[in-house]
Amino acid sequence: MNTSTLGTTVLLSGAVFLSEAQLRDPRHKEKLIRHLTGPLYFTPKCRKHFHRLYHNSRDCTTPQYYKRCARLLTRLAGSPHCTER
């Protein structure tokens, strides 16, 4: 059962809160993660790992876990496999 109040969606069975700004801005995730991590560079070797993490993991697809996603992406960018050119 969903309840909507002043642009905020609340699922009574779970803890999902989406503000009106998040619903209007499809790049919210990208902007927030870039703000938390700064610019990250992934070599062509690591792009596959980045894509899997960014698009398929719970940490990077659920707004409550975006901070964890930012930490994982930073660690991936700094890993030895991704830093060798």
C-alpha angles and dihedrals in degrees: 000000000000126000122195121200125172097331096315119115115210122185108207093206094051141021104259117142119176120179122215090251091057091052092050097045113063090185094058093112094049093047094048095047092046089051091052098043106026119222113336127195123205122194118228088259091060101041091090091054091045092050093050093048097042099044105027110033124092090231093062100036101049117069093219090063100046092110090055089048090053090052092049093049091049091051091048092051091051097044118115092243091057100039097056111092 
